């Protein structure tokens, strides 16, 4: 009799265990099925984030091209992540990441505007160590000498932000022969110039009838011992003479012959070309 009761209890226990397992399996299956399908759908929606990412919302020049490239890649990654639980959310996140890349990549093609320098310029740097330094002269000579009276000499330039105490330095335009005869413009302080990359246009009417051989800028430090001298830097965007008897000098790829003259040289002076970023 005890054996029979034990057997009945065992059979009843097994039956309950089977029912519990069956119920748990069905419940888990139904739950998992619902989540997986929703997740799968979410993943598909997430890949739709590619469209949002591709949204050529990249700011700056060339933003559309950079945005599409970065967006497509990140959108795809978001879709893949969507195949797991919470796919809809992950997919959307992938889209957002793509949009971020679009903005970043779009900005690459845009010129920097942080005051650090203008693209496509001639850069003149002079390491001054004392006051009243009468140089250097930065000039371009002509293949053929000519009289330029009646023309106007224009140049667009700015002062680099790295120039400390600009009041200690001056510049002066000139159009002369190699003996120094010709037209000289007014001497002006670096303080009259805008900070790079914004350019200031300065003009000089050429009035002297001397046949000239060069045009340029004469840089100097002021006659004062009241300040600490250092490197003075200018960036020149263009130099033109009305009617274009010489030039124009737009510094698109080189300094176009501008260099430091051998007269009143300052050791360490550099004249270089700065390419567009």
C-alpha positions in Angstrom: 0.0 0.0 0.0 2.8 2.4 0.8 4.5 1.6 -2.5 1.3 2.4 -4.3 0.9 5.7 -2.6 4.5 6.6 -3.3 4.1 5.7 -6.9 1.0 7.8 -7.1 2.8 10.7 -5.5 5.7 10.3 -7.9 3.4 10.2 -10.9 1.5 13.2 -9.7 4.8 15.1 -9.1 6.0 14.3 -12.6 2.8 15.4 -14.1 2.9 18.7 -12.3 6.6 19.2 -13.3 5.6 18.5 -16.9 2.8 20.9 -16.8 5.0 23.6 -15.1 7.7 23.0 -17.7 5.2 23.1 -20.5 3.6 26.3 -19.2 7.0 27.9 -18.7 8.1 26.9 -22.2 5.0 28.3 -23.7 5.2 31.5 -21.7 8.9 32.0 -22.5 8.3 31.2 -26.2 5.4 33.6 -26.5 7.4 36.3 -24.7 10.6 35.8 -26.7 8.7 35.6 -29.9 7.0 38.9 -29.3 10.3 40.6 -28.3 12.3 39.2 -31.2 9.8 40.2 -33.8 9.5 43.7 -32.3 13.3 43.8 -32.1 13.6 42.7 -35.7 11.2 45.3 -36.8 13.1 47.9 -34.6 16.3 46.9 -36.3 14.7 47.5 -39.7 13.5 50.9 -38.5 17.0 51.6 -37.1 18.5 51.0 -40.5 16.0 53.6 -41.6 18.3 55.8 -39.5 20.6 55.5 -42.4 18.3 57.8 -44.3 18.3 60.2 -41.4 22.1 59.9 -41.2 22.6 60.3 -44.8 20.6 63.5 -44.2 23.4 65.6 -45.6 23.0 67.8 -42.6 26.7 68.3 -42.5 27.4 71.9 -41.8 30.1 73.7 -43.8 31.3 73.4 -47.4 31.3 69.9 -48.7 29.0 68.9 -45.8 26.7 66.9 -48.1 29.3 64.7 -49.5 31.0 64.0 -46.2 27.6 63.6 -44.4 26.4 61.0 -46.9 29.5 59.0 -46.6 29.7 59.0 -42.8 25.9 58.6 -42.5 25.6 55.5 -44.6 28.3 53.7 -42.6 27.0 54.6 -39.1 23.4 54.0 -40.1 24.3 50.4 -41.2 26.0 49.8 -37.9 22.9 51.0 -36.1 20.7 48.5 -38.0 23.0 45.6 -37.1 22.8 46.5 -33.5 19.0 46.4 -33.8 19.0 42.7 -34.3 19.4 42.3 -30.5 16.9 43.2 -27.7 15.7 46.8 -27.9 16.6 46.9 -31.6 14.3 49.8 -32.3 16.2 52.0 -29.9 19.7 50.9 -31.0 18.8 51.4 -34.6 17.7 54.9 -34.0 21.0 55.6 -32.1 22.9 54.4 -35.1 21.1 57.0 -37.1 22.0 59.8 -34.7 25.6 58.8 -34.7 25.6 59.1 -38.5 24.2 62.6 -38.3 27.0 63.6 -35.9 29.6 62.3 -38.3 28.0 64.1 -41.2 28.4 67.4 -39.4 32.0 66.6 -38.5 33.0 65.5 -42.0 31.2 68.4 -43.6 33.3 70.8 -41.6 36.6 69.4 -42.9 36.2 71.2 -46.3 35.4 74.5 -44.7 38.3 76.9 -44.1 39.2 77.5 -40.5 38.0 80.8 -39.1 39.6 80.8 -35.7 41.9 83.7 -36.4 45.0 81.5 -36.8 45.6 82.2 -40.4 44.1 82.8 -43.8 44.4 80.2 -46.6 46.5 80.8 -49.7 48.7 83.6 -48.4 52.3 84.8 -48.3 53.5 84.7 -44.7 56.2 87.2 -43.6 57.7 86.6 -40.1 60.4 88.8 -38.7 62.1 87.9 -35.3 62.8 91.4 -34.0 65.2 91.7 -31.0 65.6 95.4 -30.6 63.9 98.8 -31.3 64.5 101.0 -34.3 65.4 98.1 -36.7 65.1 99.5 -40.2 64.1 96.3 -42.1 63.6 94.0 -43.7 62.3 94.9 -47.1 60.1 92.2 -48.7 59.8 92.8 -52.5 59.2 91.2 -55.9 61.3 92.4 -58.8 60.1 92.8 -62.4 61.5 91.0 -65.5 61.3 94.4 -67.3 61.6 97.8 -65.5 58.8 100.3 -66.1 57.3 103.6 -64.9 54.2 103.0 -62.9 53.1 106.5 -62.2 49.4 107.0 -62.6 48.7 103.5 -61.2 47.6 102.4 -57.8 49.3 99.8 -55.7 46.9 97.7 -53.6 47.6 95.0 -51.2 45.4 93.0 -48.8 47.0 91.8 -45.6 46.4 91.0 -42.0 48.4 90.7 -38.8 48.8 87.2 -37.3 47.3 86.7 -33.9 50.7 85.4 -32.7 52.1 88.9 -33.0 52.5 90.3 -29.5 52.4 94.1 -28.9 51.6 95.1 -32.6 52.2 98.8 -31.7 56.0 98.0 -31.8 56.0 97.3 -35.5 55.3 99.3 -38.7 55.0 98.6 -42.5 55.3 100.8 -45.5 54.5 100.1 -49.2 57.0 101.1 -51.9 57.6 101.0 -55.7 61.2 101.8 -56.5 64.2 101.1 -58.5 67.1 99.1 -57.0 68.7 102.4 -55.8 65.7 103.1 -53.7 64.3 105.9 -55.8 60.5 105.9 -56.5 57.3 106.1 -54.5 56.9 105.3 -50.8 53.5 105.1 -49.1 52.7 106.2 -45.6 54.3 104.3 -42.7 51.5 102.6 -40.7 51.4 100.7 -37.4 50.5 97.0 -37.3 47.6 98.2 -35.0 45.9 99.5 -38.2 45.5 96.0 -39.5 42.8 93.4 -38.8 43.7 90.2 -37.2 43.9 87.2 -39.5 42.1 85.8 -41.3 40.2 89.0 -42.0 42.1 91.1 -44.5 42.7 94.9 -44.6 43.2 96.5 -48.0 45.8 99.2 -48.1 46.4 101.4 -51.3 49.2 103.6 -52.5 49.0 106.0 -55.5 52.2 105.7 -57.5 53.2 109.3 -58.4 56.9 109.2 -59.0 57.9 109.0 -62.7 61.0 106.9 -61.9 61.3 103.7 -63.9 60.9 101.1 -61.2 62.0 97.6 -60.8 60.3 96.3 -57.7 57.3 96.6 -55.4 57.1 95.6 -51.8 56.7 96.3 -48.1 59.3 97.8 -45.8 58.9 96.5 -42.2 60.5 98.1 -39.1 60.4 98.1 -35.3 59.7 101.4 -33.7 62.3 103.7 -32.1 61.4 102.9 -28.5 62.9 100.8 -25.8 59.8 100.7 -23.8 58.6 97.3 -25.0 59.6 93.7 -25.4 60.2 92.8 -29.0 59.5 89.5 -30.6 58.3 87.9 -33.9 56.1 90.1 -36.0 54.1 88.2 -38.6 52.0 89.4 -41.5 49.9 87.4 -44.0 49.4 88.9 -47.4 46.4 87.7 -49.4 47.1 89.6 -52.6 49.1 92.4 -54.3 47.8 94.2 -57.4 48.7 97.3 -59.5 45.7 98.8 -61.3 45.7 97.8 -65.0 47.9 94.9 -64.2 51.2 96.2 -65.8 52.7 93.7 -63.3 51.2 90.9 -61.3 48.6 90.3 -60.1 50.1 88.4 -57.2 47.3 86.2 -55.7 49.6 83.7 -53.9 47.4 80.8 -55.1 50.3 78.4 -54.9 53.7 80.2 -54.3 55.1 83.5 -53.0 55.4 84.6 -56.7 58.9 85.9 -56.4 58.5 87.9 -53.2 61.5 87.6 -50.9 63.6 89.5 -48.4 65.8 92.1 -50.0 69.6 92.1 -49.3 69.2 95.7 -48.1 68.6 96.0 -44.3 68.2 92.3 -43.8 67.0 90.9 -40.5 68.5 87.5 -39.6 65.9 84.8 -39.2 63.2 86.5 -41.4 61.1 84.0 -43.4 58.9 84.6 -46.4 56.8 81.5 -47.1 53.6 80.4 -48.8 50.7 79.0 -46.7 48.5 76.5 -48.5 44.8 76.2 -48.0 43.9 73.7 -45.2 
